[in-house]
Amino acid sequence: MEEIFKKEKEFYIPFFNRLPVVFERGEGCWLFDCNGKKYLDLVAGIACVSVGYSHPEFIAKVTEQLKKLVHVSNLYYTTPQLDLAEKLKKITGLSKFFFSNSGTEAVEGALKIARKVTGKKKFIALENSFHGRTMGALSVTWKEKFRKPFEPLISPVEFCKFNDIQDFEKKADEETAAVIIEPIQGESGVYEVNKDFIKAIFEKREELGFVVIFDEVQTGFGRTGRWFAKEHFGYEPDIMTMAKAMASGIPMGGIGVKDEIAEKIEFSEHGSTFGGNPLACSASIATIEIIEKENLVENAEKVGEYLKKRLEELEFDPRGKGLMLGFDLDGKYKNKAVEIVKECLKKGLILNYTSENTIRLVPPLILKKEEVDYAYEILKSVFS
Ligand SMILES: Cc1ncc(COP(=O)(O)O)c(C=O)c1O
């Protein structure tokens, strides 16, 4: 391990403050490090590996595509891309799709489309939002620390207080091109937007003619116990962004739009070399098929409830839906999230912290109750 750490210091840009472990392989919800030690993973590569590590059907389908055709660019037609778009229409309710390689790129595309179709410039995002690290997505991301060094970013952008209808109504105006929200904020520590707030956004949309973008990069593909978190609220966005769990760990993102938006988009207004290549699309199709076949949306809801209950037994107050949960630390553990994550890692349990006081759990959607019990025992020993 020491050698790998040394190599990183010598050759890699240190954007990430990593945990001291070198992972080599995975199976189901379990990861194995370079010494063969096993860990129960409640992070799934930050909400990505939805069908679990080394899923045989996933491997078979992606390998089949790998042998046939990996990439030809968007200059030509390929079947997996259009099969995926057809599948997404069924599970998202949106009409047309374009693919990218990450969440932040999907957000870039969504912001561009919003400006194009409305002819307006201003974006409204929420306080504590996270939409990515490229210049457009960063401009609608809340944290000063992420944005400040890179200003000037795109403007105008206004941040609205979370779930504050009055503040929203003050900020939404005739100049607004789009309101972008995560239905459940992930990076800020798992906070749900409430239904009344969403209702107020859609009412203003009628009056002012902006578009509503739901950023479902983290909440999509079964994570919250629904295919998409929008289903908890009963409102249909004009544009939706997706990524993370979309191809179970193969880099993949996408934008979905309603017909009336698609009609206003013109040739060559957006693009990507790799976006939607046959390999990534086959991984996404395999992911969706496994989620369907193994009822993983229902599993996320059921096992998520169980995980919540077990966390409550440990006297935490978990937030979130399905297998997207966050909880804060208290008492003698206040602001000790980093230490707790490190201690759990030593004991073979992988958690994630979103701040010094908040733990986030976004495990593979195949998580079983027995695995929750395993995690419970480790957590109990750490918080004793
Ligand atoms: C809601 C949301 N949008 C966008 C992104 C950016 O995605 P990526 O890291 O794939 O660029 C993230 C990443 O955490 C996210 O949670």
The ligand as a MOL file (V3000), in Angstrom:
LIG
                    3D

  0  0  0     0  0            999 V3000
M  V30 BEGIN CTAB
M  V30 COUNTS 16 16 0 0 0
M  V30 BEGIN ATOM
M  V30 1 C -26.9630 16.0510 -8.1150 0
M  V30 2 C -25.6330 15.9850 -8.7900 0
M  V30 3 N -25.4770 16.6030 -9.9680 0
M  V30 4 C -24.3050 16.5590 -10.6310 0
M  V30 5 C -23.2190 15.8830 -10.1240 0
M  V30 6 C -21.9290 15.8390 -10.8780 0
M  V30 7 O -21.7690 14.5570 -11.4030 0
M  V30 8 P -20.3270 14.0330 -11.8730 0
M  V30 9 O -19.4810 13.9290 -10.6490 0
M  V30 10 O -20.6220 12.7150 -12.5260 0
M  V30 11 O -19.8050 15.0200 -12.8520 0
M  V30 12 C -23.3420 15.2340 -8.8770 0
M  V30 13 C -22.1940 14.5330 -8.2900 0
M  V30 14 O -22.1250 14.2420 -7.1380 0
M  V30 15 C -24.5780 15.2790 -8.1960 0
M  V30 16 O -24.7550 14.6790 -7.0290 0
M  V30 END ATOM
M  V30 BEGIN BOND
M  V30 1 1 1 2
M  V30 2 1 2 3
M  V30 3 2 2 15
M  V30 4 2 3 4
M  V30 5 1 4 5
M  V30 6 1 5 6
M  V30 7 2 5 12
M  V30 8 1 6 7
M  V30 9 1 7 8
M  V30 10 2 8 9
M  V30 11 1 8 10
M  V30 12 1 8 11
M  V30 13 1 12 13
M  V30 14 1 12 15
M  V30 15 2 13 14
M  V30 16 1 15 16
M  V30 END BOND
M  V30 END CTAB
M  END
